[in-house]
């Protein structure tokens, strides 16, 4: 894409265990790509809103509702003034709130003083088709309202309910057993 001049500046967010491995010693710092990773190249990413916090409309879903990095990024974008919050501001907020893994910056950092609204779709006018980010933003707002209206309580719930993504399957099986101690659930664990 860089060789074909397909973008002016690009921002990439990667949510995965060992996501730093996508950029470490790979992404140059001179091709106008700025990236954030949820973790370094050797550590796990963390699910959040897991266990008893994994409810939608009062119903447990049996899985984590999101990942700590992604949820923190989307919640920040939801709260942000897209015209004034910069990429650097967002990185600092998300890195501070993501307490279980190392959120890292990669690539070209020279344009991190630009507003996130230049890269993330803001509020979409009702006359235009809804963009994916607009749909995600609505989902995130509804999820936040169903979980808590208190931001500090939200940070607490996200971190206390976090599960190492490598352990997610075992965590889900254990929770299923704790809710229904059937022979089938015991064997699954």
N, C-alpha and C positions, 0 to 999 in steps of 0.2 A: 504494500500500500504506500509506503514511503517512497519507494523508487518510482511509482506511478503518480505521485503527487495527488493522492486521493483524500488527503486531509490537511488542514492547516495545523491543528493541535489535536491531540487525542488523549482522553483520560480513560483509564482502565481500572476497574475494581475486581479483584479476584478473591473469591470466597472458597477456600478448600484447605484441608490439611496440607501442610508443607507448601502452601501457595507461593511462598517466597522463592521456591525452586524454579518457578516460571520466569523469574527475572534475574536472579543472582548470577553475576558474571555473564549475563546474556543480553539484557536490554541496554543498549547504548544510551548515553546521556545527551545525544546531539541530534535526535530525529523527531523532536517535538512530541514524544509520548511520555506521559506521566502516569505512573501506576501506583496503586495501593494494594497490599496483600494482607490477608487476615492473619497470617502467621509467617514465621521465618521458614527456612528451607527444611527444618527438622522437627518442628513442633506441630501438634494437633490444632485444629480449629475446634471451637466449642459450640455445641447446640445450646439454645436457650429457650425459655418458656417451656421447660420440660416437666414431666411428672405432673404434680397437682397444678402447676402453672400452665399446663398445656390444655386449656379449655377454650372452646369457641361457643359462645352463647350458652355457657354453663355445662357443656358436654365435653368430657375428656376425649382427646383424639388419639391417645396411645402413642404419641411421638412428640418430638420437640417441634415447636411452631416456627422456629427460625434458627439462625446462627447468630452468635453474639456480635460478630463484626458486621454482618449484613443488617441486622436489626438496628444496631447503633447507627450505621450509616443512613438507613432509611428514616429512622426517627429524627436524626439530625436534619436531614433534608426536609422533613415534614415541618420542623420548627423554624427552619432558617428563613431569613430574608434572602432570597436567591440573588438579589441585586447587590448585596453588600457582603455576605459571608464568602470568604475566599476558599480556594482549595486547601490552603494551608490551615485556615481556621478549622475547616471540616476535619482535616487529618488530625489536628491536635485534640479536638473534641472526641473523635472516634477512638483514637489511641488511648486517651484517658479513660473512657468508659469501657473499653475492651480490656478487661483486667486479667483474662486467662491466657491470652496469646499476644505475641508481639506484632502489632500493626506496623507495617513498614512502608516507606516511600521508595520508589524506584524511578529510574529514567531521568528525564529532563525536569529539573525543579525550578527553572527560570520563570515559569508562568504560574506558579502556585499562588501568586498574589491576585490572580484573576477571579472574578466571582463564579461560584458554582453554577449560577444560572446560565452561564455561557456554555455549560456542558450538560446540565441536567434540565429537562423540561420543567418549567414552572407550572403555575396554574394555567390550565388550558381553557380558552374561551368556550362557552357552551355551544357556540355555533360551529366549532371545529370538531372533527372526529377526536375522540379521546385517545391520547397517546398511552403507551404502556406505562410510563412513569406516573401518569395521572391515575391510572387504575391501581398501581401499586401504592400510591400515596393514599388513596381512599381506603384501600384494604388496611394499610398500616394505621390510619386514624381510627378506624373502627376497632381494630385489634387493641390498640392502646386504650380506647375508651372502655372496652370490655374487660381489660386487665386492671387498669388503675388510671386515675386522673392526676395523680401526684407524680411528678417527674422523678423526684428523689426516691420514691417508693418503687417506681419502675426500674431504676438502676439497681436497686437492692434485689428486686424479684429476678431480674435478668441474670444477675451474678449468682444468686443463691440457687437458682434452678438450672444453672449451666451444667452440661455434661460433655465430657471429652468425646468428640465425634467418633473416635475409634471404639468407644464403649457404648455407642447409641443402641445397637441391637440388643446387647445384654441388658441395658437399662430398660428398654421397652419390654422385654420378656419378663424381667423382674417385677416391673410395675403391673403387668398383666396378671402375674401370679399373686401379687399382694392384693389386688382387687378381687380376684377369683382363684382361690387356692385349689383348683381342680387338678386331677392327675395329669391332664394334657398340658396345662400351664406349668406344672412342676417339671415334667419331662422336657418341656421346651427350654427351661432355664438350664 
